[in-house]
Amino acid sequence: MAALSTRRFLVLIGGLSPESRFARAWQKTPRRVTDPAEIAALTGNPAG
C-alpha cells in the first residue's frame, strides 16, 4: 500500500476542477478542517 502524505493529498485536491464530484461534495461539508493533527486523524496519515 502506497503512503500519501497530507501535503500531497491537499496538493492533489487543490488541483481539481471546481466542477469535480469531490469539490462539489467538499463544498457541502458542514465545517472546515484546518488543524494538521485533525487532518492526519481523518486521513490516517501523519501530519507533515
N, C-alpha and C positions, 0 to 999 in steps of 0.2 A: 504494500500500500504506500503510495507516494504522499509525502507530507506537503501541506500547503500552509505557508505562513500567513498570519493575519494581514501583514502588509501586502503580500502578493494577492490575497483574496480581495482586499479593498481596491488594489490597482485594477484587477480584472473587472470588478463590479463598476468601478468608475468609468471604464471604457465602454460600457453597454449603452445602447441607444435608449433614449427616454421612452421609446415605444416598446421596449423589450418586455416580455412577460414578467421577468424578475423585477424590473424597475417599476412597473405598474403595481405589483404586489407590495414592493417595498414602500411605495408612497402611501399605501393603505395601512401600514404598520402604525399602531397607535402611539408608539413612543420612539425616541431616538436613543440608540445605544452608542455612547461615545467613550465610555470608560474602557481602556485596553484590557483590564482584567475581566470585565464582564463580556467583552467581545471574545476573549480567549475561552471563557467558560462556555459561551454559546457555540463556538465553532469547534471546541475540543483541541485547539492549538494554543501553545504558549504564546503569550504576548511578546512581541519582539519587533 
